[in-house]
Amino acid sequence: MTLKKTPDSKTNGNSKKAVIVGCGNYGKNLAIKLAESGKQVVIIDKNRVALESLSELSVHSDLIVGFLGDATLSDDLKEIEILDTDLFIATTNSDSINALAVQKAKLLFGVDNVICLISDVSKQKLYERLGVKIVNYSEIIIESLIHSSLEN
């Protein structure tokens, strides 16, 4: 699957796009929510089958584009025109891939708003010092479970 251009007029007057790394459940659902708000979204993933499932999306599919590639490779990031990106979110199941991808986006390509999904809390402070926003899904799940258990 290759990157296709989406007319800027569909993006709420903002020509910048969001890039999501990982086309799993988190990535797809996030793409749908961003597209519902009028944002153009590029999802980059190394898994062709995962990207092909994007064609089944009926909601705002004209704003969601899949790109077969590796978000840790500068050439692939250049090919998706990362310089036209104002939001970069890494949602794979690998902390190291997510961390490397967001660091490249921020430090090499100047994307200000980068978010990294991680499970290893020991690295959270390091990434935050680099200006990376962290979402730790382990903490969120634990907090949700505790909250749900206290409601009974």
N, C-alpha and C positions, 0 to 999 in steps of 0.2 A: 504494500500500500504506500502510496506516495502522497506528499503534501500537496494540497490544492489550495488555491487562493480563494478567500471568501471576501466578498465586497465589504469595504469598510463601513458602508452605510448601515449595515446590520448590527453594528457593535456599539450602539448607543452613542455615536459620535466619537468614540475612542478607538483609534486604529491599533492600539496595542492589544496583544493577545495574552492568554494564559497558556503556560506549558505545564502539562501533568506528566510525570514520569511514572509509568506503570499503568497497565490497562486491566487491572484486576477489579474487584468489587469497589474498593475505595476510589480508584481512579475513574472508573466509569460513572459512579454515582456523583462524584465531585464534578465531573465534566457536564453532566446533565444539569446540575444546580447552577453552574456558572453560565451555561448556555441559556437556561431559563431567564437569567438576568441580562441576557443580550451579549454576553462575552464570547468572542471567538476563542476556541480551545483547540490546542494541538496536544494529542496524547502520543508520547513516544514510548515504544516498547520493543523488545527483541523477539517477542512471541507473535508470529504472524496470525495464529488462530485467535488469540485474544483480540487483536486489532480487527480481524474480520468480523467479530461479533458486534463491532460498532455499527455496521451497516444495518443491524436489526433494530437499532434505536429509532424510534419514530419521533421522539420529542426533540425539536431543535437540531436535528441531525445535520442541517446545513451549516451549523456553527461549530460542529465537532469534527475534527480531522485527525485521522490516525497516521502515524509515521513509523515505519519499520526501521528501527535503529537503536543505538546505544547512547543513552543520555550522559554517559561518562566520557564519550569521545567528542573532542572539540569539533571535528569535521561534521559530525551528525548534528551537533548543536548549531553550527553555522548554517547547515542545510535547512533547518527549520526556522531560520531567520531569528535567532534568539535575541538579536539586538532590538527587535520590535516587540519584546516581551516585557510586561510590567508585573507579572506574577508567575512564579516558578514553584511548583509543588512536587516533591518526590514522595510517591506512595507505594513503592515496591515493598516486598517482604524482607528486603535486605538492608539493614542499617548502614552497611558500608557503601552500598551502591547509592542509597539515598543521600548520604553525607557527601560523597564525592561529587555527585551530580549538582547538589545545591551549592557546594563550594565553588565549583567551576562556573556555574551561572552567576554567582555573586562576584567572585574575585577576578575572573578572567573576562566576563562579558558585562559586568556592571548592572545586573538585574538587582534592584533594591529589595523587592519583596520576595523573599525565598522562604519556603516552609519545608521542613523535613520531618517525615514520619519516622519515629524510632521506637525501639522497645528497650534499649539498653540505657538505663538512667545514669550510668556512670559517665557517659560521654555528653550528657545534656548540657552541662555548664560550659564545656569547651566549645561546643557549637554555638551556644548563645553568645559567648564572647566574640565569636567571629561574625556576629550579626545575623545569625540564622535563627529563625523562629522554629521552635520545636513543638511537635505534637507527640506526646508519648502515649500511645494507645494502651499500653499495659496499665498505666496510672488511671486513664479514663475508664477502662473496663473495671478495675478494682473499685474506684470511687462509685461507679454505677451499681455494682453488685452490693457494696456496703449500703448505699442509699436505699436500694430496693429491699435489702434484708431488714433495715430499720423501719420501713413502712409497715411491716406486718405486726 
